[in-house]
Amino acid sequence: MGKRPALWAFATASLLVISSAALRAQALAPASLDLGNHEQKNADGMVQLITQKSAPSSPDKPIKAITKKRTPVTSRKPKPPVNKEPAQAIAKEAAQAVAKEPKRTVAKESTQAVAKEPKRTIAKGSGATFTMDPVRPMGQQTVSQTTQPYSRFSFKSAGGKNESVPVITQYYPNQIVYPYGKVDRHIDGRLMQAATIAQERAHAHSRSRCWHYVKDALLASGVIDSRPKTELARDAASELVSNYGFKRLPVSDPFSAPVGSVLVYGTARSVGHVELRTRDGFVSDFRSKTPSRRPLLGVYAKL
C-alpha cells in the first residue's frame, strides 16, 4: 500500500516536466515564418524548417532543425539547344531543295527570253562573221554587230569574157531618186536623138560592146558622117574631138551632164567605157539608172 502514493507522485512529477518542456518549446518557436525576408538574407537559398517532435526524455537535449535545399525559381525560358550540325549538311539540304524545284519554270523563262530576241537569218556560204558585245547587266539592251567582207560576183558574159559586179550587202529602205538629165539648147539637138536611138537598141545587161553601140547611134542620128575607127572605148574622146568637132564640157559629175552628151571612162591600163546621157539614166549597149563606176575622163558634146 505504501508504494502507490510514491508512484502517483512520480507520475505527477513526470507530467509536470513534460508540460514545462512543451511550454518551453512553444516559447522558443517563432510565431510565423517570413519566407521573403529569409530568402533575401540567405544567399545560398537554404530554408530552415523547424518541426516539433515529441517531448524529449530530458530537458537538456536541444531541438534539432531540419534543413532543405530550395530550388531556385527563375522566370527565364530555357534556351533552345544549339544546332551543331556542320555547314556541309545545311548546304546539302539547300542543294536538294533547289533540285526538287520543277524545271518547267526555268524552261519557260528561257523560252520567253529567246522569243524576245530578234531573229537573225544567216545565209549559207555568205562568209559573214559575227562579233558579240561583252555581257551587260539585265535590263539593258544588248547590241550585236555584223561584219561582212567586201565581195564580188563573178560571171561570164555572152561574149565569153569574165566579169564581176559588187555584191550588195546593205539595204536602203527609202526609195532612191536619181536626178533627171537637163536639156542644154547650146549643144546639137541631134545628140538627144542619138540618145533616144541608143536607148531603143540597148539591152538589159552589158554585152561588152558599149563603144560599138554608141557609134551606131551617133551615125544613125546624123551627128557624125562616118563611123569612128578606134576600137578601145578609152580612145573615143580623142577621135571625137579631133575628127568630128566635139568639145569637152566643164562637167565633172555624170548626173550633171546634159542629155545627149557622150561620157568617156577609163584609165591607161583599161579598155574603158562609153555611154550617152539620157533623161532618166545612161545608155550604151545596155540601160542603167546610174553611171559607170570607172574613172570619168570627160564629158563631150558637139555645139
C-alpha positions in Angstrom: 0.0 0.0 0.0 2.9 2.3 0.6 4.2 2.0 -2.9 1.1 3.6 -4.7 1.5 7.1 -3.3 5.1 7.0 -4.4 4.1 6.0 -8.0 1.5 8.7 -8.1 4.0 11.2 -7.0 6.5 10.1 -9.7 3.8 10.3 -12.4 2.7 13.7 -11.4 6.3 14.9 -11.4 6.8 13.4 -14.9 3.6 15.2 -16.3 4.9 18.4 -14.8 8.2 18.0 -16.5 6.6 17.2 -19.9 4.2 20.1 -19.7 7.1 22.5 -18.8 9.1 21.2 -21.8 6.2 21.7 -24.1 5.7 25.3 -22.9 9.3 26.0 -23.3 9.3 24.7 -26.9 6.3 26.8 -27.8 8.0 29.9 -26.4 11.2 29.3 -28.4 9.3 28.7 -31.7 8.6 31.9 -33.8 5.0 32.9 -34.4 5.3 32.9 -38.2 7.9 32.1 -40.9 8.8 35.1 -43.1 10.0 33.3 -46.2 10.5 36.6 -48.2 12.9 38.0 -45.7 14.5 34.7 -45.2 15.3 34.3 -48.9 16.9 37.8 -49.0 19.0 37.1 -46.0 20.2 33.6 -47.0 22.1 33.9 -50.3 22.5 30.1 -50.6 18.8 29.6 -50.9 18.6 27.4 -47.8 15.4 27.4 -45.8 15.3 26.2 -42.2 12.2 24.3 -41.2 11.6 23.7 -37.5 9.5 20.7 -36.8 8.0 19.9 -33.5 8.7 16.4 -32.1 7.6 14.6 -29.2 8.9 15.8 -25.9 12.5 14.5 -25.3 13.2 12.3 -22.4 15.2 15.1 -20.8 15.0 18.9 -21.0 18.8 19.2 -21.6 18.7 18.0 -25.2 18.3 20.8 -27.8 15.8 20.8 -30.5 17.3 19.9 -33.9 16.5 21.9 -37.1 16.0 20.1 -40.4 17.4 22.0 -43.4 16.1 21.5 -47.0 17.7 22.9 -50.1 15.4 25.2 -52.1 15.2 25.0 -55.9 15.7 28.5 -57.3 12.8 29.8 -59.3 13.6 31.7 -62.5 11.2 33.4 -65.0 13.5 32.9 -67.9 12.6 30.4 -70.6 15.1 27.7 -71.3 17.4 28.3 -74.3 16.8 26.0 -77.3 19.5 23.6 -78.0 22.2 24.9 -80.4 22.2 23.1 -83.7 25.7 21.9 -84.0 25.2 20.3 -87.4 28.1 21.1 -89.8 27.7 23.7 -92.5 28.1 21.0 -95.1 24.8 19.3 -94.1 23.0 22.7 -94.4 24.4 23.3 -97.9 23.4 19.8 -98.9 19.8 20.4 -97.8 19.7 23.6 -99.8 21.0 21.9 -102.9 18.4 19.2 -102.5 15.6 21.8 -102.2 16.8 23.6 -105.3 17.0 20.3 -107.2 13.4 19.4 -106.2 12.0 22.6 -107.9 10.2 21.9 -111.2 12.3 22.6 -114.3 9.3 23.8 -116.3 9.6 27.3 -114.8 13.2 27.7 -115.9 12.5 26.4 -119.4 9.5 28.7 -119.7 11.6 31.8 -118.7 14.4 30.8 -121.1 11.9 30.4 -123.9 10.4 33.8 -123.3 13.9 35.4 -123.2 14.8 33.7 -126.5 11.5 34.8 -128.0 12.2 38.4 -127.2 15.5 38.3 -129.0 15.3 39.5 -132.7 15.6 36.6 -135.2 18.7 36.7 -137.3 19.0 34.8 -140.5 22.4 33.8 -141.8 22.7 32.9 -145.4 24.6 29.7 -146.1 28.0 30.2 -147.6 27.8 34.0 -147.2 31.1 34.1 -145.3 29.7 36.5 -142.8 31.4 36.8 -139.4 29.6 37.9 -136.2 31.1 39.6 -133.2 29.2 40.0 -130.0 29.4 42.7 -127.4 30.5 41.9 -123.8 27.8 40.7 -121.4 25.8 43.6 -119.8 23.5 43.7 -116.8 19.9 42.7 -117.2 17.5 45.4 -118.3 20.0 46.9 -120.7 19.6 46.3 -124.4 22.2 44.2 -126.0 23.6 45.1 -129.4 25.3 42.8 -131.9 27.4 44.0 -134.8 27.7 42.2 -138.1 30.8 42.4 -140.2 30.8 41.2 -143.7 33.8 41.2 -146.0 33.6 43.1 -149.4 32.8 40.5 -152.1 32.1 40.5 -155.8 30.0 38.2 -158.0 31.9 36.8 -161.0 30.2 35.7 -164.2 30.9 35.1 -167.8 29.3 37.5 -170.4 27.7 36.5 -173.7 31.0 37.3 -175.5 32.9 34.8 -173.2 34.5 37.5 -171.1 34.8 37.0 -167.3 33.3 40.0 -165.4 32.3 40.7 -161.9 30.0 43.1 -160.0 29.9 44.0 -156.4 27.5 42.2 -154.1 25.0 44.4 -152.3 25.2 43.8 -148.6 23.1 46.7 -147.3 19.5 47.6 -148.0 18.4 51.2 -148.2 14.7 51.3 -147.1 13.8 54.6 -148.8 13.2 55.0 -152.5 16.3 56.2 -154.4 15.5 59.1 -156.7 18.2 60.0 -159.2 18.2 63.4 -160.8 16.9 63.7 -164.3 19.2 64.9 -167.1 18.9 68.5 -168.2 18.4 69.6 -171.8 21.0 72.1 -172.9 20.0 74.2 -176.0 23.6 75.1 -176.8 24.5 71.6 -177.9 23.4 69.9 -181.2 19.9 68.6 -181.0 20.8 65.5 -183.0 22.7 64.3 -179.9 19.4 63.9 -178.0 18.1 61.9 -180.9 21.2 59.7 -180.8 20.5 59.0 -177.1 16.9 58.0 -177.9 18.1 55.6 -180.7 20.7 54.0 -178.4 18.1 53.6 -175.6 15.8 51.7 -178.1 18.5 49.4 -179.2 20.1 48.8 -175.8 19.8 45.5 -173.8 19.1 45.0 -170.1 22.6 43.8 -169.4 26.0 44.6 -170.8 27.5 42.8 -173.8 30.9 44.5 -173.6 30.1 46.4 -176.9 29.5 49.9 -175.5 31.6 51.9 -178.0 30.1 49.9 -180.9 26.5 50.7 -180.0 27.4 54.4 -179.3 29.0 54.6 -182.8 25.8 53.2 -184.4 23.6 55.7 -182.6 25.7 58.7 -183.5 25.9 57.6 -187.1 22.1 56.9 -187.3 21.2 60.4 -185.8 23.5 62.2 -188.4 25.7 63.9 -185.8 28.7 62.3 -187.5 29.0 61.4 -191.2 31.4 58.5 -190.9 32.0 55.6 -188.5 34.8 56.1 -186.0 37.8 53.8 -186.4 39.1 53.4 -182.9 38.5 50.1 -181.1 39.0 50.9 -177.4 36.4 52.9 -175.6 39.0 55.0 -173.8 40.2 56.4 -177.2 36.7 57.6 -178.2 37.3 61.1 -176.7 40.4 61.9 -178.7 38.8 60.7 -182.0 35.5 62.6 -181.4 37.4 65.8 -180.6 40.0 65.6 -183.5 37.8 64.2 -186.3 34.1 65.2 -185.5 34.2 68.6 -183.8 33.2 67.6 -180.3 34.1 69.8 -177.3 34.9 68.8 -173.8 32.3 70.3 -171.4 33.2 71.7 -167.9 31.3 68.9 -166.1 32.8 66.5 -163.6 29.6 64.9 -162.3 27.9 62.4 -164.6 24.4 63.3 -163.3 25.1 66.9 -164.3 25.9 66.0 -167.9 23.3 67.4 -170.4 21.0 65.0 -172.3 22.8 63.6 -175.5 26.4 64.2 -174.2 29.0 61.5 -174.6 30.7 60.3 -171.3 34.0 58.6 -171.6 35.5 56.5 -168.8 38.8 54.6 -168.3 42.4 54.5 -167.4 45.7 53.9 -169.3 45.6 50.2 -168.4 41.9 49.6 -169.0 39.6 49.2 -172.1 37.4 52.0 -170.8 33.6 52.6 -171.3 31.5 55.0 -173.4 27.8 55.9 -172.8 25.2 58.6 -173.6 23.3 60.6 -171.1 19.5 60.2 -171.3 16.8 62.0 -169.4 16.4 59.2 -166.8 19.8 57.5 -166.9 22.7 56.3 -169.1 22.8 54.1 -172.1 25.3 52.3 -174.3 24.8 48.6 -175.2 22.7 48.4 -172.0 20.5 50.7 -170.0 21.3 51.8 -166.5 20.0 54.3 -163.9 23.5 55.0 -162.6 26.7 55.9 -164.4 29.7 53.7 -164.6 32.0 53.4 -161.6 35.1 53.7 -163.7 37.1 57.0 -163.5 35.5 59.7 -165.7 37.8 61.0 -168.4 35.4 63.7 -169.6 32.0 64.7 -170.9 31.9 65.6 -174.6 29.3 67.2 -176.9 29.0 68.9 -180.3 28.0 72.5 -180.1 
